[in-house]
Amino acid sequence: MLLAALLPGPVAAATDTDGDGLPNTFERYRSRTSPTAKDTDRDGLLDGMEDPDGDGLTNRDEYLSETHPQKKDSDADGLTDDREDPDRDGLWNWSEPRAVVHPRKADTDGDRVSDAKEDRDKDGLSNLNEQNRGTHPNKLDTDGDGFTDKGEVLDGTDPRDPASHPSTDTGGAPSLSAAPGCPIFPASNVWNQRIDGRPVADNSDTLIATIGLDRGLHMDFGSYAGYGIPINVVNAATPRSTVSFQYASESDRVGYPIPASPKVEGNGGGTATSGDRHILMLDKDACRLYELFAARKTSSGWTAGSGATWDLRSNALRPDGWTSADAAGLPILPGLVRYDEVAAGEIAHALRFTTDLTRKAYIYPARHYASSSTDPARPPMGLRVRLNASYDTSDFSPHARAIAEALKTYGMILADNGSPWYITGQSDARFDDDVLHELDVITGRDLEVVDTSGLVNEP
C-alpha cells in the first residue's frame, strides 16, 4: 500500500503478481528476480528489500528512483545511485523512501512545501536537516537512547550514537523520571533548600491561628484522574500553540507546547468549564517549564487566564508584581507531591499549599498577591511553613511518612488562595488514598511559620 501511494497512477497500476512491491517487468528485466515468488533466493528477505548492487538502495528504492538495481552508478556519472537527486529537491534517492516521499517528485503530497522542508517524524528537524546530520527522517529518536534527535542537536550530543546523549546529572536537584536530564530548578533554588535549621518567625502563632489551629492537613490529590494536577512531558517536536490571555500584561506571550490531547487539571481535555484547569508542560529537550491557568480550547484556539514559562536550569524569578499560573507568581510543578519521590522515600523540595484568607502582600520567592486585605494577621503569599521537628512520624505508613518528613525538612510554600492547609500533588493512579488520609491528623497546632529572612536563590 505504501509503495502504491508513492507511485504515479500508471506505474502504481503495473502488475505485481507476487505482491513484493516490484512489477513483473522490473523483476524480469532489472532485478532478475521471480515475478511469482516474493523471496526468489529464499533467504528470508523479500525481493523488494534486496540490494544486489550494494549501493544502499533496495530493489524497491531503485524501482522508485528509476535506477538500475544491478548497477551502483546507473548513469555512469561518477555518483552512486543512492546519492543521486533526480527531482532536485535536495534529498538523495537514499533519503526519499525513508522520509516516505517520492524520489521523482519534489513535492510528493502537493502541499507546496518541498519534500526537503517537510518534517516526516515531527521532531523539529526537516527531512533535509536529518539527511545532512545522518539521522533517520522517520524516527523521532534515531539512536533509541530516549532523547529526541532535536533535543540532542540542541544539547550538542550525537543523535546517531546511543552512548552520546544529554547529561542526566541534575547537580542534586529533583527531576522527573520522564525527563531525567532536567532539574526541577537548581539545587540552590529556594524550592530545593532545606529550612529545618532556620528560626521560627516572630508572628508564627498569629499566622497559624488565622489559617487554622485545629484544621487538619488535606492532600489535595490522589489516585483517580482529575484529582490533583497532572504533568505533560513534551519535547521540541510538540507543536507550539498561541494562547489568548485574560491577564495578558502579566503573562508570557510565547508559543505553548500543548499536546493534541493534554492532561488538564480536572480533566475535560481543555474543554472543562469548572476548576482551575491548569496545564503543566515540561519540554524535556529544552528543560523549560510552561504553565497555564484556566486553560480552555475553543473553536478559535486556546485561551487562558494567565500563563508563564521558566528555564528549569535557571534561578531567575518572574518580574516583580507579576502573577503566573498561580496567584503568587510562582511555578506550580516544583511544589507538587509526586508519586515517584514518595515511593523512593524522600521528597527533596518544598511543597505547595493554599489557604483562604491571605494578605495584600508577598515575600520571597513570591512575586504577586491576591487579596485586598492589609490585615497583618493574614499570611502573605510566599509564606513558608514546616512541621514541628518534634512531631513523631513513626506511626505513619512509609509513603505518608515521606511526605511528613518533607514537611519537616523543606516545609511548604503558600502559593494560591484556596482551602486552608490543602497540599497539592500530581494525580497518579499509584497513590493509595487511604495512606494519604493518614496525614489528616496533622493540624495547625503541629505547624510553625519559618523565618525566611535572607533565604534567596543562589546565583
Stockholm file with secondary structure:
# STOCKHOLM 1.0

chainA/1-459         MLLAALLPGPVAAATDTDGDGLPNTFERYRSRTSPTAKDTDRDGLLDGMEDPDGDGLTNRDEYLSETHPQKKDSDADGLTDDREDPDRDGLWNWSEPRAVVHPRKADTDGDRVSDAKEDRDKDGLSNLNEQNRGTHPNKLDTDGDGFTDKGEVLDGTDPRDPASHPSTDTGGAPSLSAAPGCPIFPASNVWNQRIDGRPVADNSDTLIATIGLDRGLHMDFGSYAGYGIPINVVNAATPRSTVSFQYASESDRVGYPIPASPKVEGNGGGTATSGDRHILMLDKDACRLYELFAARKTSSGWTAGSGATWDLRSNALRPDGWTSADAAGLPILPGLVRYDEVAAGEIAHALRFTTDLTRKAYIYPARHYASSSTDPARPPMGLRVRLNASYDTSDFSPHARAIAEALKTYGMILADNGSPWYITGQSDARFDDDVLHELDVITGRDLEVVDTSGLVNEP
#=GR chainA/1-459 SS CHHHHHSCHHHHTSCCTTCSSSCHHHIIIIICCCTTCSSTTCSSSCGGGCCTTCSSCCHHHHHHHTCCTTCSSTTCSSSCGGGCCTTCSSCCTTHHHHTTCCTTCSSTTCSSSCTTTCCTTCSSCCHHHHHHHTCCTTCSSTTCSSSCHHHHHHHTCCTTCTTCCCCCCCTTCCCBTTBTTSCSSCTTSGGGSCCTTSCBCTTHHHHHHHHHSSCBCEEECCSSTTSSCCEEEECTTSCCBCEEETTGGGSCCSCBCCCSSCCCTTSSTTCCCSSCCCEEEEETTTTEEEEEESCEEETTEEEESEEEEEETTCCCCCCTTCCCSSTTSCCSGGGCBCHHHHHHTCCCSCEEEEESCCCSCBCTTCCCCCCSCCCTTSCCBTCEEEECTTCCCTTSCHHHHHHHHHHHHTCEEEEEESSTTEEEBCCCTTCCHHHHHGGGGCBGGGEEEBCCTTCCCCC
#=GC SS_cons         CHHHHHSCHHHHTSCCTTCSSSCHHHIIIIICCCTTCSSTTCSSSCGGGCCTTCSSCCHHHHHHHTCCTTCSSTTCSSSCGGGCCTTCSSCCTTHHHHTTCCTTCSSTTCSSSCTTTCCTTCSSCCHHHHHHHTCCTTCSSTTCSSSCHHHHHHHTCCTTCTTCCCCCCCTTCCCBTTBTTSCSSCTTSGGGSCCTTSCBCTTHHHHHHHHHSSCBCEEECCSSTTSSCCEEEECTTSCCBCEEETTGGGSCCSCBCCCSSCCCTTSSTTCCCSSCCCEEEEETTTTEEEEEESCEEETTEEEESEEEEEETTCCCCCCTTCCCSSTTSCCSGGGCBCHHHHHHTCCCSCEEEEESCCCSCBCTTCCCCCCSCCCTTSCCBTCEEEECTTCCCTTSCHHHHHHHHHHHHTCEEEEEESSTTEEEBCCCTTCCHHHHHGGGGCBGGGEEEBCCTTCCCCC
//
